[in-house]
Amino acid sequence: MKVSVVVCTYSMERYSPFSECVESVLAQTYDDLEVVLVVDGNEDVFSRVQADFGDREGVVLHCNDENRGISYSRTKGAKLASGDVVAMIDDDATAEPDWIEKLVETYEDNPEAVAVGGNVVPDWVAEKPDFFPSEFYWLVGCDERGFGNHLDEVRNTYGSNISFRRDAFLKAGGYDENTGRKGDRHIQAHEAPVCVRIYENTGKRVIYNKRARVHHKLFEYRTDFRWLVFRSFWQGYSKRVMDLILPQASGGKNEYLKDLLTAYIPDRLYELAKRPSAAKVQQLVAIFVFTAAVGFGYLYGVLTPNLVEKVNE
């Protein structure tokens, strides 16, 4: 089984982590591997990518004619790929050496599988703040508390660690270009639409292999409380967009909210009563603030006229 790993990047400021990401992919223990590097409309970055990786075996390079966004770039990478499976990793993540090997094992053990994702572990480049609760790691693209059990079927895993049968991915139309990062605009949850379309086409969901791990770098700005509140707000807004574009994908957030209110918060209150600490209080406060910000973002989406038309602009 040949696997093509697609890595997309767009700015010189991210070049160092991007380069580290690519080296981690090239160092995989799995042999039948292709690496597709897509630069999103930045000729200076592409020139450096050509210099650093253009002569490496099994590496395919492409530069978009303009900035088209992460969703377009990943789909373009899948179209350029020649593998049976296309795997995605963010340009600020690094893969453990057996990442692809573990993903392939899941496909081999489940011949009808159409998508396999793995565990996204926080890599705290900056110091982890005491207030940041694990229930909200999804804000920074990492697996949150209770995400899933090993080999569970899930709607989708996060963009730093997801793979697809290439033919099923392309048949589903790839990523929706109205979602994902594009310049300063970032409509979240761009894995959900393509995974839902694949499920509608095949009846198969994403298998979650917790042993297939990547480490997602969390720089200082991602540990800032105000940035996380702002991020929560736009996550809520994005969820409203997803409800309109893809209403059949809306169940996941309701289940998460139920677990948060009925299991995780009571568990935290119990632990706080048993062994009080300032960090536990801060994390409880953060849970309520982030949840409220998500709610306000969702409400803002509800009250925004012609929301889908604005997203499509």
Sequence and secondary structure as in RCSB ss.txt:
>XXXX:A:sequence
MKVSVVVCTYSMERYSPFSECVESVLAQTYDDLEVVLVVDGNEDVFSRVQADFGDREGVVLHCNDENRGISYSRT
KGAKLASGDVVAMIDDDATAEPDWIEKLVETYEDNPEAVAVGGNVVPDWVAEKPDFFPSEFYWLVGCDERGFGNH
LDEVRNTYGSNISFRRDAFLKAGGYDENTGRKGDRHIQAHEAPVCVRIYENTGKRVIYNKRARVHHKLFEYRTDF
RWLVFRSFWQGYSKRVMDLILPQASGGKNEYLKDLLTAYIPDRLYELAKRPSAAKVQQLVAIFVFTAAVGFGYLY
GVLTPNLVEKVNE
>XXXX:A:secstr
  EEEEEEE  GGGHHHHHHHHHHHHT S SSEEEEEEE S HHHHHHHHHHHTTSTTEEEEE SS   HHHHHH
HHHHH  SSEEEE  TTEEE TTHHHHHHHHHHHSTT  EEEEEEEEEESS   TT  GGGGGGGTS  TT   T
TEEES   TTSEEEEHHHHHHTTSS TTSEEETTEEES THHHHHHHHHHHHS  EEEEEEEEEEEEE GGGG H
HHHHHHHHHHHHHHHHHHHH GGGTHHHHHHHHHIIIIIHHHHHHHHHHS  HHHHHHHHHHHHHHHHHHHHHHH
HHHSTTHHHHHH 
